[in-house]
Amino acid sequence: MQPWNVSVLSETTSDTEPTLLIDFGVAKYVFNAGESTGRAWLGSHHSFRKTRAFFATAAGWQRCGGFSGLLMLCADSAIPKLEIFGPYGLMHSLATMRGYTYRTTMAVQAVEAPSAPVTALQTDSLPPPPLFKDEFITVYSISLYPSHSHSSDDFNPDVSEPMDTSSAPPGDSRPLKRKRSQESSSALPRQRSPPLPGSKVALVSGSPVSDAIISRALLPGFQPYSLRGAEAQEWRKLMLQEMFPMAVETGLPSEGKAKGKDKDPERDKERVQQREREKARVAQVHAKKTHAAPDSRDGDGPRLSRLPPLVEGSDGRALPTLAYLIVGPAVRGKFDAKRAKELGVPIGPIRSKLTRGESITFEVDDGNGGKVERTVKPEDCVAPTEAAQSIIILDVPSPAYIPSVIASFTESPFFAKYRSRKESLRKSHPVHAVFHLCGEGVLEDPQYKMFMKGFSNETHHIISSRQHTPDKIVFERAAFVQAKLNQLDADMFPLPKFDLKPVRDFSSITDLPPKAILSQRNHVVPVRPLRPPEIDDKAKAGEFDGFATTGSLPELSDAMRKKFAEVNDRIKIRIGRRSPAAKPGDNIVVTPLGTGSAIPTRSRNVSGTLIQIPGRGSILLDCGEGTWGQLARSFGNDPARTVGVWSVLRDLKCIFLSHMHGDHHMGVSKVLQMRSLMRPPPSEPLYVVGLRQHLIYLKERQELEDIGVDACAPNGVVLVLSDALNWRPPRLYGPVQPQDEPFMDANTSQQNARALCRTLGLESFMTVDVMHRVRCYGCVLRHMDKWSIVFSADTMPSENLVRVGQGATLLIHESSMSPEEEDLAREKAHSTSAQAIVVGRRMKAQKLLLTHFSARYPGMPPREGRGSPGGHVGGPIVGLAFDYARIQLGDMWKLNTYLPVIHEMFDEFEEEDPVEIDLVKSH
């Protein structure tokens, strides 16, 4: 029987959210994928191969924010197909990603679990239909809803077995039973669009979307936003099919390693031919997309129009979370060959019947030369079948969900068998571990602790709770690099912020079950063979954790320590000469939050750069996945939400999104979501400047959870169309519906941009169309104090940027490739470091910060020769961006001076392996 375990791939920290990985070796199943899950996975010893399915406990960004990146990483790992499961809202969540998630090599199926509570779906002890089943696991889902009133008095701790509701008196109200309101129906909350419980999105060659929807989509003036109910869900299906057009193989047995007589050359040949036909079809679809006119790809057509609303009205019922019961394979009892011989069971196929649970009858010698029949039952020579072990995953966002959890495991006869202290049920329905994802206040709740104690004392409880978990650094290589650079310049390279002491001490919580422990990254729970939780012995040793515990810094070699001292002596001499002279903008602070491209590495996150203007506010240039975590590590995550990153967030006045590639904007939802939690809220609005598709995307995310986009308050989120701020007449989109997209009014966007400029003290904020594979804008910020910053975004060398950015104080330019890779850069529509320097010289920029380095260079970015890339006579002062660095513009000369010794420092320790990835596929 295949061994299997459950690993904690990531934990609740400033960097990540909890992700669990069930691993059978030949099959893997992922539960939840918050932001930066892909980066955490890339830094672990686990591979993406053999991944079969993703499961989400909620449809919001906290549990699904990493799905897009993971899906593309899985596709690039040659996984042929994946299934995704989750609660109602999952299809909407996936469909919002259609503007930046696309792969032609992998088929994707999606299933939304039934939305009704299990107490409404099941009345007997028979198992409900599983959400998912294969040869290894059977997964049952439980929808959980918040209760309007929650009291610890609602739960009787003595009730741990199935509740007999047949004699409940009329009017009896249990936690999930909602009383019918006596008010008029017009006063009731509007309900969310009716779900299609358990409807599978079968992405086969023939579209699963109804002909009626397709016919409507072809009508002039059709807008998907007008669809409701089942038709709306059909449209979301179509969007998922557009994202992953590869069809699932149909009409053929599932692929596997056939052996012996099961091999069928004709069937294998047919399968190969079908796959090749499908690849050809998808390649043709991809070619049409790639060679379409730019406006049709990023502006026109129903595909990129706003999705149908998930909520009809603003006060619909809360979306559910899901709990999962995962039942592993039963283990057949061992055949006792010695006992079978004693019973005279013939050797041969007849013995296999016993192992299958069948009785057999055969003839034996009666001892007198005759024959008699003998019947042997399986239990005579086969050990009892070992009951299937199971695990449970509970996502409880707040105490309001506790009544729903309790009702599901007490009022449902089936699920109640798994939460029992009866010896018979413990043996027949064993639960090896329960994973608790606890929101604030859940773990301390007496009602929840009583619920936990209703399981067997043999059950392990692995608890994830932000309030009780130390905020350890997850991406230790990046922190390790910063800790070394910190010894060169502590101001420019401050240590990442972390906290080894949780807000509340886990050990102070009393009355928990005997085997309750706090979850931590690299925990592994072996289920077969059965063992208690342990630390994964294959996990990579943390490079920074030891220094964090001791408070010391990584040791430098004697030679490197000497070189650090020498370069700092030169810096001090130059400062003593008052060189260089002060210039406007010297006090502006640039904090690179992500300096990688396409995919994150252990050392670099994807794109994001914070510009802080003292006394005015700050601007975030692009916002890739994980930007919130990078902000928290740069400034500190104060639990009281008043200082550190929360102060920076309060000061944030603008987020500029350059283009729709996911590595440049996938973190914006998280940043806006965290801003909406601030109390008191910020006093001024936050302007999000982006393409039409960015702004539609944010409106669609708002329907899943509050990110402040629909706030009418003067301090809310204001959407600004970047096209309206172009330095020349903007490229137009196709026909739009102003009532659904008010941000498409150019005059309104320009008016909002002027208000933004007044807030930040800017003379102008202009967008500049640059040369990339999709519609992409750089930007030019000119301040009243006579300094300016130019941001290139992703581009080949751009004449527009040179023209509009003349005389820039700082040019922040992408540098994806090394100087010798100019042809490759042109193919990918990116720039080399040498080309970026030429752009800076032609622009007459004073300073140039290179960023957006390919994953091919996971350590030190590409450079020319061994010297500083700023050695060009008459060119700008050149610096290389490092995650977490904090660079005052007046100190750029220092960064340039440091570069040679930083090169040597990187050469002293082993760099991570380069990540070879096709940037076209990534984008």
C-alpha angles and dihedrals in degrees: 000000000000114000116232142181145176118242128196098228094179136001139210107285137125087275103045148009126230116290124177126200122201107201128191092166091240094048134031133193125194124208114201127346114206124179115309094016089127092054091048090049092049089054094051131077091249120104127214093232119109091026108148108172147008122215124195124198091200137017096228128101094263091068102023105033093105098046096095095054093042093050092054093044090051091049090051088051089062096252103159099206143001136193123213124200131186147125128296107298094045093104091051091048092052093044092055086065094060094104094063109016116082136143129163097193102063133059117220129198124188131199128188114208121234108280098213118096113258089245088067095043102046131048102160136051095257115115114262118237107286119243090221136006136175135148092290111036141019114206125201121188130214120196114219126197132185118255119231090224123032125186132161088226090070093075127071107209091204092063107087101137132071111298119232104229097170092096097042109138121244111277094023106155121206124187095270099038110102119208115229111251118242090212123099117280091246089067094054121100112264111250126233120259109289109267125226099230114221095351110157122221099224106194099202129148091267107066114252089213116102119259089235092062092047091050091050091049089059094055118103112262095015113162121189089210088074093064121101139184117349093001090055090053091049089055091053088052090055091051092053090050089052090053094050108023096169107114124229111246110260135192094024133093115261115276117257143132104293115202134201115328091002090073112106115184092190092052091048090049091050091050092052091048092049091050092050091049090051092048090051091050093049092046088056091050090048092049091054091051094046096049097041119116111277094243092054091052099049107022120014134069136042092278092073096033119108116289121246110274118269092203123045098212130356102275105056123147116283116268114252129249120219132232118201132213108198115193117193128209121294113243115233115229119257117263112241103218093181093055091045090055091051089053091049096243106169118241111249143059092329089074091060089064089063091052088051090056098258126133117233134207123203140154124263135179111272091209093250098077093271135102131244132183118250126193119206121191123210092249089059093071108002121080115236116277111261110240116249111263117227141193130204129213116200122188108194109172096182141354088267089075095054096088089054092051092049094047091051092057098039107035095041108077092204099050091039089067089067094052103054140117093207111117093222093054092041089058097042096041105026119183110200097184142004118204111207119200098193127192122207113305096011100102094049093048110112090214092056093046089053089050091052091051090056089078122084117281086240092064117101118223115206109191128201113192125155093211092056101038123089111239096239122175112259101189097058099168091062090048091046091054090048091049090056093046088048088069089058096049119354093191097050094039107035118183115262112257120248139152125218091187117075124222089250127023111246091210090060092068109097133200097034121146115278095253099045116132136168114257118241136179114276093024109144125193111201110212098175112055088030112239137147121261114290140170113272107253090204093058116117114254112254114250097199104028094081092052090047091054096047097036091231129125127238111277118251124213116255090249093051092046089053093050091049089053093048095052091047090052089055090049091052092050091052092047088051089057089053090239128184103033118238116268136186111282096025090128094055110114123215118197114186106211097176125014101171130093135229097348132021123248132201089268103035136043123206124272125321134123126183119210114196119197108193113237093007113059140258141279127213113212105206123339114221125186110294096025092128091055091049090051091049092050091047097049107015131259107251111201089213089057095228109102138025114029090000091060089050090049091051088051094048110112103167141026114194116199113195103193144341101267105121097233088067103049113012091104097057096089091057093048092050091045091054091047090055089059095060117117116224091026121234114283096227134045126264113229116212110198113195150124122290090261092053091053094045088050092055092048089052093048089052088066090063098045140349113277095155097252096124095043112128093197118113090244096053132105114293117201116217124187108231092207089065090060095053118136088235133026105309126245107257129236124218124267114314136184108245092198089061097035109034090163088071090077103104095203092055092049092049091049091051090047090055089052089050091051091052090052094051097035093246125155091205145354111203131176120216124203109232135186113273136125093267135028103298135170132199118195140223120210117194118188130207088238089066101255127115140194125205121198116196100194112194111334151128113246102303127209090196091058092048091050099046096038098053113153095009118178089214131013115196104197134177116247105184098155139041118252094260092056098070094128092051090048090053091049091052094040092241136116136248122229090251091053091049090053090051090051089051092051093048090047089050088230115176095214134019126200114193118209143147096075120187120252084243085080104048094162122030112011121244115286140174111260117313100308135079115296086224094070094107112121111242093008131119124282102267128212134173119231120236125189111260094014117139112209126184109206089233088059098052089105088061092054089050090051091050096053100089093051091044088055089054092046091057090050090058098065131047113268122217119258115276116254112230109206135153106246091204090058090045090055 
